[in-house]
Amino acid sequence: MSTADGDSAEQVASEALEPAAAGSASWLADRWRAAWVAGTPEAFGECCSVEVFYEDPLAVEPREGLGELAAHAKNLRTALPDMRVEAVGEAVIDGRNGCIPWRLVGTHRGDVGDVPHTGRFVTLAGVHYVALEDDRIRRARGFFDLYDAAVQLGMLPKRGSLGESAIMLLRGFGLRRA
């Protein structure tokens, strides 16, 4: 994927990473977010161990290894070709564990699996909890509001709406009182 002036997404992401000191929490978080944008095993290899183990609400089964993690990121990139993953706070690394907050923004322009593109803009806040081994991410688990993403894409009704009440009623939860 190229930008308007011909640079690849990997080059742009890499050039934006220079300020943080190598080995710091900021450095690791910058590499992690850039790897999601690049979506390549090489990009994830800069911050992850070869045996990385990954889970998130979109991963039906856990992803193991750089290749599977990169393929997962590439699917996300297919759905959101203009995707950006931004820092929304300081990453915290305490010994062998850490937390990397982020915000993903992009326009849903690509079909993925059975989900057709909607053309809608999505903003999704989340966090990755990571476990480190030799200063590299060995395990990562992503948390974000999948329901909110589905609402933004027009796939589910907004919370508190009549549509949500109808779905809850059909599922046997009864009507909610305001």
C-alpha positions in Angstrom: 0.0 0.0 0.0 1.4 3.4 -0.9 0.7 6.9 0.2 0.0 9.8 -2.2 3.8 10.5 -2.5 4.7 6.8 -3.2 6.0 5.8 0.3 4.7 2.5 1.6 2.7 2.3 4.8 5.6 0.5 6.4 8.1 3.3 5.5 5.7 6.0 6.8 5.1 4.1 10.0 8.8 3.4 10.5 9.8 7.0 10.0 7.2 8.2 12.5 8.8 6.0 15.2 12.2 7.6 15.7 11.7 9.8 18.8 11.3 7.0 21.5 14.4 5.5 23.0 14.9 1.8 22.0 13.8 -0.6 24.7 11.5 1.9 26.4 7.7 1.4 26.9 7.0 4.1 24.3 9.4 2.4 21.9 7.7 -1.0 22.3 4.2 0.6 22.0 5.1 2.5 18.9 6.5 -0.6 17.3 3.3 -2.6 18.3 0.9 0.0 16.8 3.1 0.4 13.6 3.0 -3.4 13.2 -0.8 -3.4 13.1 -0.7 -0.8 10.4 2.0 -2.6 8.4 0.4 -6.1 8.9 3.6 -8.0 8.1 5.5 -10.7 10.1 8.6 -8.5 9.9 6.9 -5.5 11.5 5.6 -7.7 14.3 9.0 -9.3 14.6 10.4 -5.9 15.7 8.4 -6.1 18.9 7.2 -9.6 19.4 8.8 -13.0 20.0 8.6 -15.5 17.2 6.1 -17.6 19.3 3.8 -14.7 20.1 0.3 -15.8 21.3 -2.6 -13.3 20.6 -6.3 -13.0 21.4 -9.0 -10.4 20.8 -12.8 -10.2 20.3 -12.4 -10.6 16.5 -10.1 -13.7 16.7 -12.3 -16.7 16.8 -9.3 -18.8 17.8 -6.1 -17.5 19.4 -3.4 -16.6 16.9 0.1 -18.1 17.4 3.3 -16.9 15.7 4.2 -13.9 13.7 2.6 -15.1 10.6 -0.8 -15.7 12.1 -0.8 -12.4 13.9 0.2 -10.6 10.7 -2.6 -12.3 8.8 -5.0 -11.2 11.4 -3.8 -7.6 11.1 -3.9 -7.8 7.3 -7.6 -8.8 7.5 -8.2 -5.7 9.6 -6.3 -3.7 7.0 -8.4 -5.2 4.2 -11.5 -4.0 5.9 -10.1 -0.6 6.8 -7.5 0.3 4.1 -7.0 3.8 5.5 -6.6 2.4 9.0 -4.5 4.3 11.6 -3.7 3.1 15.1 -3.0 6.0 17.4 -1.6 6.4 20.9 -4.2 7.6 23.3 -2.1 7.5 26.5 1.2 6.3 27.8 2.0 2.7 27.5 2.8 1.1 30.9 5.4 -1.6 31.2 6.0 -3.0 34.7 8.6 -5.7 34.5 7.2 -8.5 32.4 3.7 -7.1 32.0 2.3 -4.1 30.3 -0.7 -2.2 28.9 -0.8 -0.4 25.5 -3.8 1.9 25.0 -4.7 2.8 21.4 -7.4 4.2 19.1 -8.1 2.7 15.7 -9.7 4.9 13.0 -10.5 4.1 9.5 -13.2 3.7 6.8 -14.8 0.3 6.3 -14.2 0.0 2.5 -13.2 -3.7 2.2 -15.2 -6.9 2.5 -13.9 -9.4 5.0 -15.4 -12.9 5.2 -19.2 -12.6 5.2 -19.1 -8.9 6.2 -19.6 -6.6 3.2 -18.1 -3.1 3.3 -20.3 -0.4 4.6 -18.3 2.7 3.7 -18.7 4.0 7.3 -16.0 5.7 9.3 -15.1 3.8 12.5 -13.4 5.0 15.7 -12.6 2.3 18.1 -10.7 2.7 21.4 -9.0 -0.3 23.0 -6.1 -1.6 25.0 -3.7 -4.5 24.6 -2.4 -6.2 27.7 1.0 -7.8 27.0 3.3 -10.2 28.7 7.0 -9.8 27.8 9.8 -12.2 27.5 13.3 -10.9 26.7 11.8 -7.4 26.2 9.5 -8.7 23.4 5.8 -9.3 23.4 5.2 -13.0 24.1 1.5 -12.8 24.8 -1.1 -10.1 24.0 -4.7 -9.8 24.6 -6.8 -7.0 23.0 -9.9 -5.5 24.5 -12.3 -3.2 22.7 -16.1 -2.7 22.4 -17.1 -5.0 19.6 -20.8 -4.0 20.0 -19.8 -0.3 19.6 -17.9 -1.2 16.4 -21.0 -3.0 15.0 -23.2 0.0 15.8 -20.8 2.3 14.0 -20.9 0.0 11.0 -24.7 -0.1 11.0 -24.9 -3.8 11.8 -26.5 -3.5 15.3 -28.9 -0.9 16.8 -27.6 1.8 19.1 -27.7 1.1 22.9 -30.9 2.2 24.5 -32.8 2.3 21.2 -36.1 0.6 20.3 -34.1 -1.7 18.0 -31.9 -2.8 20.9 -35.0 -3.4 23.0 -36.5 -5.5 20.3 -33.3 -7.7 20.0 -33.2 -8.1 23.8 -36.9 -9.1 23.8 -36.3 -11.7 21.0 -33.4 -13.1 22.9 -35.6 -13.6 26.0 -34.3 -10.8 28.2 -37.6 -8.9 28.4 -38.0 -5.1 28.1 -35.6 -2.8 29.8 -36.9 0.0 31.9 -35.4 3.5 31.6 
